[in-house]
Amino acid sequence: MFDRTMLIERFEDMYAAPPTHVIRVPGRVNLIGEHIDYCGLSVLPMAIDRAVWLALRPNHLEKIRIATTVAGFTSAEFSTLTPIVTGQPGDWVNYVRAAAETLLTGNFSVRRTSPPGFDAIVDADLPLAMGLSSSSALVVATALALVVTAGRDDLERICENNPSFRLELADKLARGERYVGTAGGGMDQAACLMGCSECAIRVDFDPLAVTPIPVPPDWSFIVAHSGDKAEKSGAAQQVYNQRTEEARRAAQKAWSIFGEPNRFQTAGDQGLRSYKGLLGYNDILEKSKKFLDSTSYRRFRHILTEAHRVSRAEEAMRAGKLAQFGKLLTASHRSLRDDYEVSTHQLDTMVETALDSGASGARLTGAGLGGSIVAICPANNIENVLAGLSDETPFIVRPSEGATVSLL
């Protein structure tokens, strides 16, 4: 349970002055649509009722000084004069630097009325490295801290929950987070900023847009951790980036075979974003067997079938069809396990345990290679599912609003 009073007291102890603002940024659980956001295809996450919290005070020193209450993470200080140099791989402050580099350079620069810098302490009731987007929540929290300390106009746009400003910020931060070396897509930042209470959200790309989807009140979501951290560095990062490259090559091959090579651009994101156009081809999976090698075909099949599962899952949620929604979640997991190869033995076992305990559906959530599963069940069966997953310390999550900024 998050203790706001304790966070404020810790801030005063460290910086000898009270904070001026407290920022809350929720984590997210991706319900369905895994490893397809970077292909420009729609996904269905929801912000959850666990968050990263950041207390801050402007310091007018053109530097960020930041600490955390989380054990095992050291405090840091760096200049906001650009370019901002990355730290060692795996350093948690790289996510803070990513936000600063994004907002203080390029065509999205905060409206500075004072030197951009602040003192901060970070706390969280959102479990870290569990596939629930704690790193993106930290990036968003830092970006909002810079907005808060830089100028009145931007602060008002955030506090008024201005959708266009938040969408622009989410889009820029999705690209900016690649500063840490992961070729991500954009779902996480959109969910953190644009979450809606009692709703999942469909996130569309090119252009970025968010549509709330009401969650039926008798649906319950449970998250359980595999025990393996979902780190965005090291070997896991390499596999993640390898999948994006495999997806890009499969799209390139598909467009060349279908006789529209001009629809595919090899530079940057365009090769991945071209998947939208491929969805309209009839029998594309059957035809693609002839020209894709086995590995490329399986990656290709996951991306296209997952995109269709997202559409069907949205329809099921709107209609309150829990059993249908659950089957789609389970099918998504099997595709991630067999075709995209980002599951683990522990995640597979947990999914089967959840289903055996009465869940209507279950799947890994997040990039995989560790992290968590999400299971869905009717409210009247939640205790059975929790009991079945008891060895993994499961907890219930509920749909939450997006990031908030409080003036103290």
KEKE-3310 file (N, C-alpha, C; in steps of 0.2 Angstrom, whole numbers, plus 5000, padded with zeros to 4 digits):
npx = (5004:5003:5011:5008:5010:5022:5031:5032:5037:5050:5055:5057:5066:5077:5079:5078:5067:5049:5041:5034:5025:5016:5017:5008:5009:5001:5004:5002:4992:4993:4980:4977:4985:4999:5016:5013:5011:5023:5022:5012:4999:4983:4980:4975:4976:4975:4976:4981:4977:4989:5004:5018:5025:5030:5038:5042:5052:5055:5072:5080:5092:5097:5098:5095:5091:5089:5081:5076:5064:5065:5072:5089:5092:5102:5104:5105:5112:5111:5115:5104:5107:5109:5118:5111:5120:5119:5119:5126:5122:5106:5105:5094:5091:5093:5080:5075:5084:5081:5068:5071:5080:5072:5062:5069:5075:5074:5059:5049:5049:5048:5039:5049:5050:5058:5074:5076:5075:5075:5072:5069:5060:5057:5044:5035:5020:5018:5024:5040:5049:5040:5033:5023:5025:5033:5044:5041:5032:5040:5047:5037:5033:5044:5044:5033:5036:5046:5038:5030:5040:5044:5035:5020:5010:5010:5009:4996:4989:4992:4986:4973:4970:4971:4968:4974:4987:4992:4992:5001:5012:5014:5016:5029:5037:5036:5045:5056:5060:5067:5080:5085:5088:5079:5068:5054:5036:5024:5013:5013:5016:5005:4995:4999:4997:4984:4975:4959:4947:4938:4938:4945:4957:4957:4971:4977:4987:4997:4988:4992:4979:4966:4954:4941:4936:4922:4924:4915:4907:4907:4918:4934:4951:4967:4984:4999:5015:5029:5041:5053:5062:5056:5066:5072:5084:5100:5100:5087:5083:5090:5083:5070:5073:5077:5065:5058:5066:5064:5051:5050:5058:5050:5038:5044:5047:5034:5028:5036:5033:5019:5019:5019:5031:5033:5025:5032:5044:5061:5068:5069:5054:5045:5045:5040:5027:5020:5012:4999:4993:4994:4985:4973:4973:4967:4968:4981:4990:4990:4996:5008:5016:5023:5034:5040:5053:5053:5054:5052:5039:5031:5033:5027:5014:5009:5009:4999:4987:4986:4982:4969:4964:4963:4953:4942:4942:4939:4926:4920:4922:4914:4902:4900:4904:4911:4917:4920:4930:4940:4944:4951:4961:4968:4971:4980:4991:4996:5000:5010:5018:5021:5023:5029:5038:5041:5038:5040:5044:5039:5029:5021:5016:5010:4999:4992:4989:4980:4970:4965:4961:4949:4949:4943:4951:4969:4985:5002:5008:5014:5031:5035:5047:5049:5042:5025:5008:4992:4976:4958:4942:4925:4918:4913:4921:4933:4941:4944:4953:4963:4968:4973:4984:4992:5005:5012:5010:4998:4988:4974:4969:4963:4954:4961:4962:4973:4989:4991:4994:4997:4996:5004)
npy = (4994:5011:5025:5040:5051:5047:5047:5061:5065:5059:5065:5078:5076:5073:5084:5095:5103:5105:5095:5102:5096:5081:5067:5055:5040:5027:5009:4997:4984:4973:4968:4961:4959:4958:4962:4968:4982:4989:4986:4994:4991:4989:4988:4982:4987:4991:5004:5002:5000:5002:5011:5021:5034:5051:5063:5080:5095:5111:5115:5125:5124:5118:5105:5087:5080:5065:5052:5036:5027:5013:4998:4994:5003:5016:5034:5048:5061:5073:5084:5094:5100:5098:5087:5073:5061:5044:5032:5017:5001:4995:5003:5011:5025:5028:5028:5040:5049:5047:5053:5066:5069:5068:5078:5089:5091:5092:5093:5094:5102:5107:5122:5133:5143:5144:5138:5121:5109:5099:5092:5076:5062:5045:5033:5017:5007:4999:4984:4980:4977:4967:4966:4975:4988:4997:5004:5012:5020:5027:5034:5042:5049:5057:5065:5072:5079:5087:5095:5101:5109:5118:5127:5137:5136:5123:5115:5118:5112:5098:5096:5099:5088:5087:5080:5080:5086:5076:5065:5069:5070:5056:5050:5055:5051:5038:5036:5042:5033:5024:5027:5020:5008:4999:4993:4998:5000:5009:5007:5007:5020:5027:5020:5023:5037:5040:5032:5026:5026:5012:5006:4998:5002:5005:5006:5014:5017:5028:5039:5041:5036:5035:5024:5023:5007:5001:4991:4976:4976:4964:4957:4951:4954:4946:4947:4938:4934:4927:4925:4927:4940:4953:4960:4975:4975:4968:4951:4949:4961:4960:4949:4954:4965:4958:4952:4962:4965:4954:4954:4965:4961:4951:4958:4965:4955:4951:4962:4963:4951:4952:4961:4975:4983:4997:5000:4997:5003:5003:5010:5016:5016:5012:5000:4991:4998:4995:4984:4986:4988:4975:4968:4968:4959:4944:4927:4928:4922:4909:4910:4915:4905:4900:4908:4912:4908:4895:4901:4915:4914:4910:4920:4930:4925:4926:4940:4944:4936:4939:4953:4952:4945:4955:4964:4956:4953:4966:4967:4957:4961:4973:4967:4960:4947:4936:4922:4921:4931:4927:4915:4920:4927:4916:4910:4919:4918:4905:4908:4917:4909:4898:4903:4916:4914:4919:4916:4907:4892:4893:4903:4897:4886:4893:4899:4888:4883:4893:4892:4879:4882:4889:4900:4911:4914:4916:4923:4927:4943:4959:4960:4947:4933:4931:4939:4942:4934:4937:4934:4931:4931:4927:4938:4930:4919:4922:4919:4906:4906:4914:4906:4895:4900:4904:4901:4910:4923:4931:4945:4956:4967:4983:4993:5009:5027:5038:5046:5058:5074:5082:5097:5103)
npz = (5000:4995:5004:5005:5014:5020:5009:5006:5018:5018:5007:5012:5022:5015:5006:5013:5012:5008:4996:4980:4972:4969:4958:4950:4942:4933:4932:4919:4913:4899:4890:4878:4863:4860:4857:4845:4844:4840:4827:4822:4825:4832:4850:4866:4881:4899:4911:4927:4945:4952:4955:4950:4960:4961:4970:4970:4968:4961:4957:4951:4945:4934:4934:4937:4952:4959:4969:4977:4986:4985:4988:4985:4974:4969:4973:4961:4951:4938:4924:4915:4904:4887:4875:4884:4893:4892:4906:4913:4906:4911:4922:4932:4932:4919:4913:4918:4912:4899:4897:4900:4890:4879:4881:4881:4870:4852:4842:4852:4864:4881:4887:4892:4907:4917:4923:4918:4930:4944:4961:4967:4973:4971:4973:4974:4972:4962:4956:4952:4936:4932:4920:4919:4916:4923:4921:4910:4916:4925:4916:4910:4922:4925:4914:4916:4927:4922:4914:4924:4931:4921:4915:4916:4907:4901:4912:4916:4905:4907:4920:4917:4910:4897:4882:4869:4871:4880:4871:4862:4870:4874:4862:4859:4870:4868:4857:4863:4873:4868:4869:4880:4873:4869:4857:4857:4856:4859:4866:4880:4885:4881:4888:4901:4902:4896:4902:4908:4920:4926:4913:4899:4886:4869:4859:4846:4831:4821:4815:4833:4844:4856:4863:4875:4882:4890:4905:4909:4925:4932:4928:4933:4935:4937:4942:4942:4946:4938:4944:4937:4932:4921:4913:4904:4898:4894:4890:4888:4882:4870:4864:4862:4854:4843:4839:4834:4823:4815:4813:4805:4793:4789:4785:4775:4765:4762:4756:4745:4738:4736:4726:4728:4731:4733:4744:4755:4766:4770:4779:4796:4806:4797:4790:4799:4802:4791:4792:4794:4781:4776:4783:4775:4765:4757:4762:4766:4775:4771:4758:4761:4766:4756:4753:4765:4777:4790:4803:4801:4796:4807:4816:4808:4807:4820:4822:4813:4817:4830:4829:4824:4834:4844:4839:4840:4853:4858:4854:4861:4874:4874:4872:4884:4884:4892:4892:4879:4877:4886:4880:4869:4875:4880:4868:4863:4871:4868:4855:4857:4864:4855:4842:4843:4852:4865:4878:4894:4903:4916:4915:4906:4913:4924:4917:4913:4926:4931:4922:4925:4938:4936:4929:4916:4905:4901:4900:4896:4900:4894:4888:4889:4891:4905:4919:4921:4922:4916:4921:4918:4926:4931:4944:4954:4955:4959:4971:4970:4959:4964:4974:4967:4961:4972:4975:4968:4972:4969:4963:4963:4950:4945:4933:4929:4930:4920:4922:4935:4942:4956:4965:4980)
capx = (5000:5007:5010:5009:5013:5029:5035:5033:5042:5056:5058:5059:5072:5083:5081:5077:5061:5044:5039:5028:5020:5016:5015:5006:5008:4999:5006:4997:4992:4991:4975:4978:4989:5006:5022:5011:5011:5028:5020:5007:4993:4980:4981:4970:4978:4972:4980:4979:4977:4996:5008:5024:5024:5036:5037:5047:5052:5060:5078:5082:5100:5098:5100:5090:5093:5083:5082:5070:5063:5065:5079:5094:5093:5105:5102:5109:5112:5114:5114:5099:5110:5109:5115:5111:5123:5117:5123:5128:5116:5102:5104:5087:5091:5093:5073:5074:5088:5077:5063:5074:5083:5066:5058:5073:5078:5070:5053:5044:5053:5044:5039:5053:5050:5063:5079:5073:5078:5071:5074:5064:5060:5052:5041:5030:5016:5018:5029:5045:5051:5035:5029:5018:5027:5035:5050:5038:5028:5045:5048:5031:5033:5050:5042:5028:5040:5049:5033:5028:5045:5046:5031:5013:5005:5011:5006:4988:4987:4992:4981:4966:4969:4971:4969:4979:4993:4994:4993:5008:5018:5014:5020:5036:5040:5037:5051:5061:5062:5072:5086:5088:5091:5074:5065:5047:5031:5020:5007:5014:5016:4998:4991:5001:4995:4978:4971:4952:4944:4933:4939:4952:4958:4960:4976:4978:4994:4998:4990:4990:4973:4964:4947:4940:4931:4920:4925:4909:4908:4908:4924:4939:4958:4972:4990:5003:5022:5033:5048:5058:5061:5055:5071:5072:5091:5104:5098:5080:5082:5092:5078:5065:5075:5078:5059:5056:5069:5061:5044:5052:5060:5044:5034:5047:5046:5027:5026:5039:5029:5012:5020:5019:5037:5033:5022:5037:5050:5066:5071:5066:5049:5040:5044:5035:5021:5017:5008:4992:4991:4994:4979:4967:4974:4964:4972:4988:4994:4991:5000:5015:5020:5027:5040:5044:5055:5048:5054:5048:5032:5028:5032:5022:5007:5007:5007:4992:4982:4985:4979:4962:4961:4962:4947:4937:4942:4935:4919:4918:4921:4908:4895:4900:4905:4917:4920:4924:4936:4945:4947:4955:4967:4972:4974:4985:4997:4998:5003:5016:5023:5023:5025:5034:5043:5043:5036:5044:5041:5035:5023:5016:5013:5005:4993:4988:4986:4975:4964:4963:4958:4943:4950:4940:4957:4975:4991:5008:5007:5021:5035:5037:5054:5049:5037:5019:5003:4985:4970:4952:4937:4920:4920:4911:4926:4940:4945:4947:4959:4969:4970:4976:4990:4994:5013:5015:5008:4994:4984:4969:4970:4957:4956:4962:4963:4979:4993:4989:4998:4994:5000:5004)
capy = (5000:5017:5029:5047:5055:5045:5050:5068:5066:5057:5071:5084:5074:5073:5090:5100:5107:5101:5095:5106:5092:5074:5064:5048:5037:5020:5004:4995:4977:4973:4962:4957:4963:4958:4962:4971:4989:4992:4985:4999:4987:4991:4984:4983:4987:4995:5006:4998:5004:5002:5016:5025:5040:5055:5069:5084:5102:5114:5117:5130:5122:5115:5098:5083:5076:5060:5046:5032:5023:5006:4996:4992:5008:5022:5041:5050:5068:5074:5090:5094:5103:5092:5080:5069:5055:5038:5028:5010:4997:4992:5009:5014:5032:5029:5030:5047:5053:5046:5058:5072:5070:5068:5084:5095:5092:5091:5098:5094:5105:5111:5129:5135:5149:5144:5133:5114:5105:5097:5087:5071:5055:5040:5027:5014:5001:4995:4979:4982:4971:4961:4966:4980:4994:5001:5008:5017:5024:5031:5039:5047:5053:5061:5070:5077:5083:5092:5099:5105:5114:5122:5132:5137:5134:5115:5112:5118:5107:5092:5096:5099:5082:5089:5074:5081:5086:5069:5060:5071:5068:5049:5048:5057:5047:5031:5036:5044:5028:5019:5030:5015:5003:4994:4996:4997:5002:5015:5006:5008:5027:5029:5018:5027:5044:5040:5027:5028:5022:5007:5005:4996:5007:5002:5011:5014:5020:5031:5043:5038:5038:5030:5024:5019:5002:4999:4984:4974:4976:4957:4954:4952:4952:4944:4946:4934:4935:4920:4924:4929:4947:4955:4966:4978:4976:4962:4946:4950:4966:4958:4945:4959:4969:4953:4950:4968:4965:4948:4956:4970:4957:4947:4962:4967:4950:4950:4967:4961:4945:4954:4966:4982:4985:5004:5001:4996:5007:5000:5015:5017:5012:5012:4993:4988:5001:4993:4978:4988:4987:4968:4964:4968:4953:4938:4921:4930:4917:4903:4912:4917:4899:4898:4912:4914:4902:4893:4906:4921:4913:4909:4927:4933:4922:4928:4947:4945:4933:4943:4959:4950:4943:4961:4966:4951:4954:4972:4966:4953:4966:4978:4963:4957:4940:4934:4916:4922:4936:4923:4911:4924:4928:4910:4909:4924:4915:4900:4910:4920:4903:4894:4907:4921:4911:4924:4913:4903:4886:4895:4907:4892:4882:4897:4900:4881:4883:4898:4889:4873:4884:4892:4907:4910:4914:4918:4924:4931:4950:4962:4957:4940:4931:4932:4944:4940:4932:4940:4929:4934:4927:4931:4940:4925:4913:4925:4916:4899:4907:4917:4900:4891:4904:4906:4901:4916:4929:4934:4951:4959:4974:4986:4998:5015:5033:5039:5050:5064:5079:5086:5103:5103)
capz = (5000:4995:5009:5002:5019:5021:5003:5008:5024:5015:5003:5017:5026:5010:5003:5018:5010:5006:4989:4978:4968:4968:4952:4950:4935:4934:4927:4914:4911:4892:4890:4872:4858:4862:4851:4838:4844:4836:4820:4821:4825:4838:4856:4871:4888:4904:4916:4933:4951:4956:4951:4952:4963:4961:4974:4967:4969:4956:4961:4947:4945:4927:4935:4941:4958:4960:4974:4977:4992:4983:4991:4980:4969:4972:4970:4955:4949:4931:4921:4910:4898:4882:4875:4890:4891:4895:4911:4912:4904:4917:4927:4932:4930:4911:4911:4919:4907:4892:4897:4899:4883:4874:4881:4881:4863:4846:4841:4858:4870:4886:4887:4898:4910:4922:4921:4919:4935:4950:4966:4967:4976:4968:4977:4969:4974:4956:4956:4947:4932:4931:4914:4921:4913:4928:4917:4906:4921:4927:4910:4910:4928:4924:4909:4919:4932:4918:4912:4930:4933:4916:4913:4918:4902:4900:4918:4915:4900:4911:4926:4914:4907:4890:4878:4863:4874:4882:4866:4859:4875:4874:4856:4859:4875:4865:4853:4867:4878:4864:4872:4884:4869:4867:4851:4859:4851:4861:4870:4887:4887:4880:4893:4907:4901:4894:4905:4910:4926:4924:4906:4895:4881:4863:4857:4838:4829:4815:4821:4840:4846:4862:4863:4881:4881:4897:4907:4913:4932:4935:4926:4937:4932:4942:4939:4946:4944:4937:4948:4933:4931:4914:4912:4898:4897:4894:4885:4886:4877:4864:4861:4860:4848:4838:4837:4830:4816:4812:4810:4799:4788:4786:4781:4768:4761:4760:4751:4739:4735:4734:4720:4730:4735:4735:4750:4760:4766:4774:4785:4803:4808:4791:4788:4804:4802:4785:4793:4793:4774:4775:4785:4770:4760:4758:4762:4766:4779:4767:4753:4764:4768:4750:4753:4771:4780:4795:4809:4799:4795:4813:4818:4804:4809:4827:4822:4810:4820:4836:4827:4823:4841:4847:4836:4842:4860:4860:4853:4866:4880:4873:4873:4890:4883:4896:4890:4872:4879:4889:4875:4865:4879:4880:4861:4862:4875:4864:4849:4860:4866:4849:4836:4844:4857:4871:4884:4897:4906:4922:4912:4903:4919:4927:4913:4914:4933:4931:4918:4929:4944:4935:4925:4909:4900:4904:4895:4898:4899:4893:4882:4890:4893:4912:4921:4924:4918:4918:4921:4919:4928:4934:4951:4959:4955:4960:4976:4967:4955:4968:4978:4963:4960:4978:4976:4964:4976:4964:4966:4959:4947:4942:4928:4933:4926:4919:4926:4938:4945:4962:4968:4987)
cpx = (5004:5005:5012:5013:5021:5034:5037:5038:5049:5059:5060:5065:5078:5084:5080:5072:5056:5043:5034:5023:5021:5013:5013:5005:5007:5003:5001:4997:4989:4986:4976:4981:4996:5011:5019:5010:5017:5027:5014:5000:4990:4981:4976:4973:4973:4977:4977:4980:4983:5000:5015:5023:5031:5034:5043:5046:5057:5066:5082:5090:5102:5101:5095:5093:5088:5086:5076:5070:5064:5072:5083:5095:5096:5103:5107:5107:5115:5112:5108:5101:5111:5115:5116:5114:5120:5121:5124:5121:5113:5102:5097:5086:5091:5085:5072:5078:5084:5072:5066:5077:5077:5063:5062:5077:5073:5064:5047:5048:5048:5045:5043:5052:5055:5068:5076:5077:5074:5074:5068:5065:5055:5050:5037:5026:5015:5024:5034:5047:5047:5031:5023:5019:5029:5041:5046:5034:5034:5047:5043:5031:5038:5048:5037:5031:5044:5044:5031:5033:5047:5042:5024:5009:5005:5008:4999:4986:4987:4987:4974:4965:4968:4973:4975:4986:4996:4996:5000:5013:5019:5018:5027:5040:5041:5044:5057:5064:5067:5079:5089:5090:5085:5069:5057:5042:5027:5014:5008:5013:5009:4994:4992:4997:4987:4973:4964:4949:4938:4933:4946:4952:4961:4965:4978:4984:4993:4991:4988:4984:4971:4957:4945:4935:4929:4921:4919:4911:4909:4914:4930:4946:4963:4979:4995:5010:5026:5039:5054:5057:5060:5060:5071:5080:5094:5101:5091:5079:5084:5087:5072:5067:5075:5071:5056:5059:5066:5054:5045:5053:5054:5039:5037:5046:5039:5026:5030:5035:5022:5013:5019:5025:5037:5030:5026:5043:5055:5068:5066:5060:5044:5039:5039:5028:5017:5012:5001:4989:4990:4988:4973:4968:4971:4969:4980:4993:4995:4996:5007:5019:5025:5034:5043:5047:5051:5048:5050:5041:5028:5028:5027:5015:5005:5005:5000:4987:4981:4981:4971:4960:4959:4955:4941:4936:4938:4928:4916:4917:4915:4902:4895:4901:4912:4921:4924:4930:4941:4948:4952:4962:4972:4975:4980:4992:5000:5002:5010:5021:5026:5026:5030:5039:5046:5041:5041:5040:5036:5029:5018:5012:5008:4999:4989:4985:4980:4969:4961:4959:4951:4943:4946:4946:4963:4980:4996:5006:5013:5025:5036:5044:5055:5043:5031:5014:4997:4980:4964:4947:4931:4921:4918:4916:4933:4944:4948:4953:4965:4972:4975:4983:4994:5002:5016:5013:5003:4990:4979:4971:4964:4959:4956:4963:4971:4983:4990:4994:4995:4999:4999:5003)
cpy = (5006:5022:5036:5051:5053:5047:5057:5069:5064:5062:5076:5082:5074:5080:5096:5106:5103:5100:5100:5102:5085:5071:5057:5045:5029:5016:5002:4987:4977:4967:4958:4962:4964:4958:4964:4979:4992:4990:4990:4997:4989:4986:4986:4982:4991:4997:5003:5002:5003:5007:5017:5032:5044:5061:5074:5092:5105:5116:5123:5130:5119:5108:5094:5079:5071:5054:5042:5028:5015:5004:4993:4997:5014:5028:5043:5058:5069:5081:5089:5098:5097:5093:5077:5063:5049:5035:5021:5006:4994:4997:5011:5021:5033:5031:5037:5051:5052:5051:5065:5074:5071:5075:5090:5096:5091:5095:5097:5096:5109:5118:5132:5142:5149:5138:5126:5110:5104:5092:5082:5065:5051:5035:5023:5008:4997:4990:4981:4976:4965:4962:4971:4987:4999:5006:5014:5022:5029:5036:5045:5052:5058:5067:5075:5081:5089:5098:5104:5110:5119:5128:5131:5134:5126:5112:5112:5113:5100:5091:5096:5093:5083:5083:5075:5082:5080:5065:5062:5069:5060:5047:5050:5053:5040:5030:5037:5038:5023:5022:5024:5008:4998:4997:4995:5001:5009:5014:5008:5015:5029:5027:5022:5034:5044:5035:5030:5023:5018:5005:5002:5002:5003:5008:5009:5018:5023:5034:5039:5041:5033:5030:5020:5013:5000:4992:4982:4974:4969:4954:4956:4950:4951:4944:4942:4934:4928:4919:4926:4936:4949:4961:4969:4980:4969:4958:4947:4956:4964:4953:4949:4963:4964:4952:4956:4968:4959:4950:4961:4966:4953:4952:4964:4962:4950:4955:4965:4956:4948:4960:4973:4984:4992:5005:5000:5000:5004:5004:5015:5013:5010:5004:4990:4991:4998:4987:4980:4986:4979:4965:4964:4962:4947:4932:4923:4925:4911:4904:4913:4911:4898:4902:4914:4907:4901:4898:4912:4920:4913:4916:4931:4931:4925:4935:4947:4942:4937:4950:4957:4948:4950:4964:4962:4952:4960:4971:4962:4957:4970:4974:4960:4949:4937:4928:4917:4926:4931:4918:4914:4926:4922:4908:4913:4921:4910:4902:4913:4914:4899:4897:4912:4920:4916:4922:4909:4897:4888:4899:4902:4888:4887:4898:4893:4881:4887:4895:4883:4876:4888:4898:4905:4911:4917:4919:4927:4938:4954:4958:4950:4939:4932:4937:4940:4937:4937:4935:4933:4929:4931:4932:4934:4919:4916:4921:4910:4901:4910:4911:4896:4894:4906:4906:4907:4922:4933:4940:4953:4965:4976:4991:5005:5021:5034:5044:5056:5068:5083:5091:5103:5110)
cpz = (5000:5001:5007:5007:5020:5015:5004:5013:5022:5011:5007:5020:5021:5008:5007:5016:5008:4999:4987:4974:4969:4962:4953:4943:4936:4930:4923:4914:4904:4892:4884:4867:4859:4856:4845:4838:4840:4828:4818:4821:4832:4844:4861:4878:4892:4909:4923:4940:4956:4951:4954:4954:4963:4965:4971:4969:4964:4960:4957:4946:4938:4929:4938:4946:4960:4965:4974:4984:4991:4985:4985:4974:4972:4969:4965:4954:4942:4928:4916:4904:4893:4878:4882:4889:4895:4900:4909:4910:4910:4922:4927:4930:4923:4909:4912:4914:4900:4892:4896:4892:4878:4875:4881:4874:4858:4846:4847:4863:4874:4886:4893:4901:4916:4920:4923:4924:4941:4955:4966:4971:4973:4973:4972:4973:4968:4956:4950:4943:4932:4925:4914:4919:4918:4925:4913:4910:4924:4922:4910:4916:4928:4919:4912:4924:4928:4916:4918:4931:4927:4914:4915:4913:4901:4906:4918:4911:4903:4916:4923:4910:4899:4885:4872:4866:4877:4877:4863:4863:4874:4868:4856:4864:4872:4861:4858:4872:4874:4866:4876:4880:4867:4862:4852:4854:4853:4865:4877:4889:4886:4886:4900:4907:4900:4897:4908:4915:4923:4917:4904:4890:4875:4860:4850:4837:4822:4812:4828:4842:4852:4862:4870:4879:4888:4899:4911:4920:4935:4932:4931:4934:4938:4939:4944:4942:4943:4941:4944:4931:4923:4913:4905:4896:4896:4888:4883:4881:4870:4860:4858:4854:4842:4835:4832:4823:4812:4809:4804:4793:4784:4782:4774:4763:4758:4755:4745:4735:4732:4728:4722:4734:4737:4742:4756:4760:4771:4780:4791:4804:4803:4789:4792:4803:4796:4786:4793:4786:4773:4778:4780:4765:4762:4758:4763:4770:4775:4761:4755:4766:4762:4750:4759:4774:4787:4801:4807:4798:4802:4816:4814:4806:4816:4826:4819:4814:4827:4834:4826:4830:4845:4845:4839:4850:4862:4859:4858:4873:4880:4874:4879:4889:4886:4893:4883:4873:4881:4884:4870:4869:4879:4873:4860:4865:4871:4858:4851:4862:4860:4843:4837:4849:4862:4877:4888:4900:4912:4920:4910:4908:4923:4924:4914:4921:4934:4928:4922:4936:4943:4931:4918:4903:4904:4899:4899:4896:4899:4888:4883:4892:4901:4913:4923:4919:4920:4917:4922:4921:4930:4941:4956:4959:4957:4965:4974:4963:4959:4972:4973:4961:4966:4978:4972:4966:4971:4967:4961:4956:4944:4937:4931:4928:4925:4924:4929:4941:4950:4965:4976:4990)
residu = (MET:PHE:ASP:ARG:THR:MET:LEU:ILE:GLU:ARG:PHE:GLU:ASP:MET:TYR:ALA:ALA:PRO:PRO:THR:HIS:VAL:ILE:ARG:VAL:PRO:GLY:ARG:VAL:ASN:LEU:ILE:GLY:GLU:HIS:ILE:ASP:TYR:CYS:GLY:LEU:SER:VAL:LEU:PRO:MET:ALA:ILE:ASP:ARG:ALA:VAL:TRP:LEU:ALA:LEU:ARG:PRO:ASN:HIS:LEU:GLU:LYS:ILE:ARG:ILE:ALA:THR:THR:VAL:ALA:GLY:PHE:THR:SER:ALA:GLU:PHE:SER:THR:LEU:THR:PRO:ILE:VAL:THR:GLY:GLN:PRO:GLY:ASP:TRP:VAL:ASN:TYR:VAL:ARG:ALA:ALA:ALA:GLU:THR:LEU:LEU:THR:GLY:ASN:PHE:SER:VAL:ARG:ARG:THR:SER:PRO:PRO:GLY:PHE:ASP:ALA:ILE:VAL:ASP:ALA:ASP:LEU:PRO:LEU:ALA:MET:GLY:LEU:SER:SER:SER:SER:ALA:LEU:VAL:VAL:ALA:THR:ALA:LEU:ALA:LEU:VAL:VAL:THR:ALA:GLY:ARG:ASP:ASP:LEU:GLU:ARG:ILE:CYS:GLU:ASN:ASN:PRO:SER:PHE:ARG:LEU:GLU:LEU:ALA:ASP:LYS:LEU:ALA:ARG:GLY:GLU:ARG:TYR:VAL:GLY:THR:ALA:GLY:GLY:GLY:MET:ASP:GLN:ALA:ALA:CYS:LEU:MET:GLY:CYS:SER:GLU:CYS:ALA:ILE:ARG:VAL:ASP:PHE:ASP:PRO:LEU:ALA:VAL:THR:PRO:ILE:PRO:VAL:PRO:PRO:ASP:TRP:SER:PHE:ILE:VAL:ALA:HIS:SER:GLY:ASP:LYS:ALA:GLU:LYS:SER:GLY:ALA:ALA:GLN:GLN:VAL:TYR:ASN:GLN:ARG:THR:GLU:GLU:ALA:ARG:ARG:ALA:ALA:GLN:LYS:ALA:TRP:SER:ILE:PHE:GLY:GLU:PRO:ASN:ARG:PHE:GLN:THR:ALA:GLY:ASP:GLN:GLY:LEU:ARG:SER:TYR:LYS:GLY:LEU:LEU:GLY:TYR:ASN:ASP:ILE:LEU:GLU:LYS:SER:LYS:LYS:PHE:LEU:ASP:SER:THR:SER:TYR:ARG:ARG:PHE:ARG:HIS:ILE:LEU:THR:GLU:ALA:HIS:ARG:VAL:SER:ARG:ALA:GLU:GLU:ALA:MET:ARG:ALA:GLY:LYS:LEU:ALA:GLN:PHE:GLY:LYS:LEU:LEU:THR:ALA:SER:HIS:ARG:SER:LEU:ARG:ASP:ASP:TYR:GLU:VAL:SER:THR:HIS:GLN:LEU:ASP:THR:MET:VAL:GLU:THR:ALA:LEU:ASP:SER:GLY:ALA:SER:GLY:ALA:ARG:LEU:THR:GLY:ALA:GLY:LEU:GLY:GLY:SER:ILE:VAL:ALA:ILE:CYS:PRO:ALA:ASN:ASN:ILE:GLU:ASN:VAL:LEU:ALA:GLY:LEU:SER:ASP:GLU:THR:PRO:PHE:ILE:VAL:ARG:PRO:SER:GLU:GLY:ALA:THR:VAL:SER:LEU:LEU)
# end
